[in-house]
Amino acid sequence: MKVLHLLNEGELSWQKTFANFVSGLSKFGIESIVAMPNVGYTYDFLTDYRIGLAEKPAFNIIPIKFKGFFDPFSYFKLINIIKSNKIDIVHSQLSRAALYAGMAKKHTKVRVVSSAQKVSSIKYFLNSDVVVACSKSVQEDLINKGFSRNICQIYNGINFDDYFVKRIEKDHAKSRLGISPETFCIGIVARLSAMKGHKILFESFKRIKEDFKDRAISLVVVGDGELFTELKSLVRDLAIESDVIFLGRRDDLVELLCSFDLYVSSSIEKEGLPTVLIEALLMEVPVIATDIAGTREIIINNKTGFLVNPDSQSIYSSMKEFFVRFYSKDEGIIKLVENGKNHVIENFSLDKMLSSYFDIYKSLLNRE
């Protein structure tokens, strides 16, 4: 079986999940090819990942660029890739890629699987044989927008061993960042964009610092984006600059998670399935997250973490309650952390994701 994984852009926030997924399909005897633009962080990551697979890489990469909403040159290059490589299934990972893949059925005999990480319009998926939503909320969104064709839901999964093998002691993890062992470390890993809600997190953090003046507390901000300058300025205006550490984009996520005593997700817009919350729970980091679509499938309020309204007051109140419980050594936090880790292991494994997609591939090829 030959599967072409189609991406129309080279910047993804879940490139590690994607790489492990494509590589993992090889254990089912699937030959994978990735077609995508040869620019961007994700392209570089996949190239290095492929090289790291030693003698027999599990996938090849073919460059293809997409210009504008529809590029005829790219479309016919896609047709050529499908025919010359005798592709059985095109698996699109993004909306516009799904549009190209669906159109390719008119000139080839391929089957099309389209993964929906979020939904802007159902028009991209109309020619797909199967649409796979990454979360129940995305599936519901598709249905509510009028999509009534073959749709199912499979959670994105992670390879647990990748995380456990890199785990380091918390004191060492903090020392790598210049943070003392006794300092309480709050973390957020997200693109510096408006939808991620850094502003309301910073406002909440300022109030926490005022409430716990006798405690050493730092906020570590991981990620880059268009609001970097604006957010740096906000931190100065709030007079919390000495306690907020901007790290930019990093590749050592596991080690960074090991340094966090609390993870806060302050997103103010719905997300498909925020993988970093899965990763935080796996690494036994307590999580406070805004109650938005996608997030609530990972964070079950007061069982695997804490859900709050997406506003500064709600985040502040939850953080303050957490600090009171933490400093009073509330054993309920330990139980919460255990629940979170177990929830991830039961629902968000890479093996479960791989098996589910393989079943879909097989069913499509078995159709007459």
N, C-alpha and C positions, 0 to 999 in steps of 0.2 A: 504494500500500500504506500502510495506517495502523497504527501500532504504539503501544500504550499501555504505558508503562513504569511498573510499580507498585511503590511502596515503602511499607512500613507504619511506617516511623520516619524521623525527620529528622536522625539523627546517623550518618554513615558515615565511615569512615577513608579511603575511596577515592573521595570525591566528584569529584575532578578527573578520574580515569579514567572515571567514569560520565558526567560532563558531556561529555567529549571523544567518548565512544562514541555517546551519543545525538545529539550535534551532527553527528558524522561520518557517521551513517546517511543524512543528507540527500543526500549525493553519489550515493546509489543511488536517489534519487527517493522515499525513505520520509518520510512525514509522521509526526513523533513527538509524543506528548503524555506528560507526566510527571504521574502522580497520586500525591500524597504528603501527609503532614501539613504544614501551613503554619507549623511551628515548628521550631527547631533550626538548627544550624550548616550542615547540608547544604542545607536549604531556602534559607537566606540566600545561600549560595554559588551555588546554581543560579540564583537570581533575578538576582544580580549578573552571573553568567556570561551569562545570556540577554540582559540589557541590553547587555552588552559586544559582542554579535554584530551591533550596529548596526541597519541598516534592516530586515533580514529574519531574525529569530530562527529557529533551526533546530528549536525545539520550544516548546510551550506548557506551562504548569504549571496543573493543576487541584487545588485543595486537597481532601483527603479524610482524615478522622481515623479511627483505629482504636482501639477501647476494649476491653481485655480480650482473651481468646483469640479470641472471635468476637462481632462487633457487627452485628446484623441491619440496623441503620440504615445503617452503612457499606457493607454488602454490597449493599443495594438501590440505594445511591447509585452504587456501582461499576457495577451493571447499567445504570443510567441513563446513565452516562458512556459505556459501551461502545456502547449503542444510539444515543444522540443524536449521537455522533461517528463512527458507522459503522466501528468498530474491527475490523480483520482479525485482529490478533494481540495478545494480552496477554503482555508479557514481565515476569515478576516477578523482583525482584532479591534478595529476602529470603525466609526460610522461611515466615513467616505470610502474606506477600503471595502466595506460591505456593498456599497453602491457599485464599485468597479467589479467586484467578484460576482455579484448578481447579474450584471450585464454580460459578463464573460460566458455565462451559460448559453447565450444565443449563438456563440461561435465555437463552442467546445462541448464536451459531454461531462464536464466536471459537476460534482455536487458541491454545494456551498453551505458551510457552517459559519455563522456570524456571531461572535461574542459581543454582547452589549454591556459595556462598562457603565454607561449612562445613556440617556435618551434625549436627543434634541428634536428629532423628527422620525417618524416611522417610515418615511419614504426611502430611507437608505436600505431598509431591510426587506422590502416587498418581494424581491426575487430570490431571497435566501431559502434554502430547503429547511433549515432549522436555525432558529435564533436562540442563543443561550444567554440568559441574563445572569450577571455575576452575583445578584442578590435578589431576594424576594421583592424588595422595593422597586428595583429596576423592572422586574417582571410585571409588577402591578402598574408601573408607569406606562409600559408598552401597551398593556391591555386597555388602560384608561384613555390612551391616545387613539384607540381604535384598531390596534394590531390584533388580528384574530387568526393568524396562521400558526404553524407549528412552532411552539415556544416552550422552553423548559428553563429550569434554573439549576446552575451548578456554582457552588462557591469557589472562588480562587483559593488555591491551597499553597502552603509553604512546606519546604523540606526542613523538618525539625532538626535534623542532624547538622545542618548548616549553622544553626544557632547554638546548639549545645556545645559543639566543638570549639567555638570561639568565645565561649563565656569566660569572663575574668572576675576576680573579686572586686566588690564595690569600691573599696578603698583605692585599689590600683586604678580602677576605671576613672575615679574622680581625680586622682593625681595626674593622669594624662591630660586633664583639662585645666590643671592648675587650681583645683578645688580641694580644700581640706576635707579630711574624712568626716569631721563633725558637721560640715555644712550640708543642709538639706537641699537637694538638687531637684528642681522641677524641670521637665523637658517637654519640648514640642518639636516634632519633625514634620515640616510642611513647607510647601512653596510659599514664598512671601507675596501673597496676592490677597485681594480684599476678601474673597470667599472663605479664607482660612481663619479670619477673625482675630489676627494677632493684636489688633488695637484693643479689643475688649479684654483680652488676656492680660495685656500690659497694665491696663487700668485696674484690673482685679489684683494683679501682683503688687502694685503700689500700695493698695489698701492692706494686703497681707503683711507687707514689710512694716507698715505703721502699727499693725496689731501685735506683731511679734518682734518688737525692736531688740529684744534680748537674744534672739536666735539668728544664727547665720543661715541665710536662705539665698540661693542663686537660681536664676532662670536661664536655661540653656536653649538657644534658638538655633535649630539646624534647618538649613535650606536657603535657597537664593530665590530671586524673583524681582519683579518690577517695583515692589514697594520697599526695597532695601533702604534707600536713602530716606524715605518718608518715615519708616519705622525707627531708624536710628535717631532721627530728629525727635520723634515722639518720646523715645526713651530718655533723651536729654531733658525734654520739657517736663517729664514726670519726675525727674531727679532720681531715677533708678539705674542710671548708666553704669554705676560701679558694680551692680548686682546682676546685670543682664549680659550674657555672653553670646555673641553672634558667631557661629562657626561656619556659615556658608554651606555649600553642598559637600557631603561627606560620603565615603564609601565604607566606613567602619561602624555601621549602624548597630551591630550587636554589642560592640564595646561601649558605644554611647548609651544604649539602653541599660547596660549594666551600671552606669553611673547615676541613673535616675532613681529618685525615691518616690516620685509621682509623675505620671504623664498626664498632660492636659491637652485635649483636642477642643479647639474653640471655633470650629467651622460654623459658618452662619448660613451656608447653602447645602442642600442635600448632596450626598455623595453616593457613588455606586457601592463600593465596599472598601473602606479605608484600611489597606493592608497593614499599615503601621500600628493600628490598634491590635490586630491579631498578633503582631510581633511583640508588642509591649506585654500583652497578657502572657504569651509564651515564656517571656523572660522574667515573669513574676513581678512586673511593675504595676502598682495600683493605677487605675485610670479614672479620670473625670472627663466626660465627653458631653458635648452638646447633643441634645436629643433631636437628631435629624435622620432622615431616611438613610438606610444603609448602616449607619452607626449602631442603631438599636438592635440590629441582628447579631452584633458582636458583644455589645455591652448590654447586659440584662441588669436593670437598675437594682442596686443593693444586693445583687448576687454575684455578678462578675465585674462590677464597677459601678460608677455613679453617673446617671444621666441628668442633665440640667438644661434649662431653657437657654437658647443662644443669645444671652445678653450679659453685660458686665456684672450686674448685681447677682444674678444666679450663679455665675462661675465663682465669684468672690465668696458667696455664702457657702457653697459646697467646699471650696478650698479651706475656708476657715474651720468648718466642721471637721474636715479631714485632719487638719493640723492639731486640733484639740484632741481628737481620738489618737492620733499618732504619738503625740508627746505624753499622753496618759497611758500609752502602751496597751491600747484596746486590742484584744485578741481577735476581734471581729474582722480586722483588716487582714490578718493571716488567713482566715477562712475565705475571705473575698478573693485573695490572691490565688489560693488553691483552686477555687471554683473557676476563676478566669482561665487558668492554665488548662484545666481539664476540659473546659468548654472548647478551647482552641484545638486540643488534641482530638477531640471527638468529631469536630465539624469542619476543620479547615486544613486537612492534610493534603499534601501534594499527591500522594498515592490515590486518595479518594477522587481528586480532581482528574487525574490521568485515566483512571478506570472508567469514570463517567463519560469522558469525552471519547474514549476508545469505543465504548458501546454505541455512541451516536455514529461515529465513523462507520462501524460495521453495519449498523442498521441501514445507513444510506446506500452503501455499496451492495447490500443484499436486496435492495428494491429492484423490481423488474422494470 
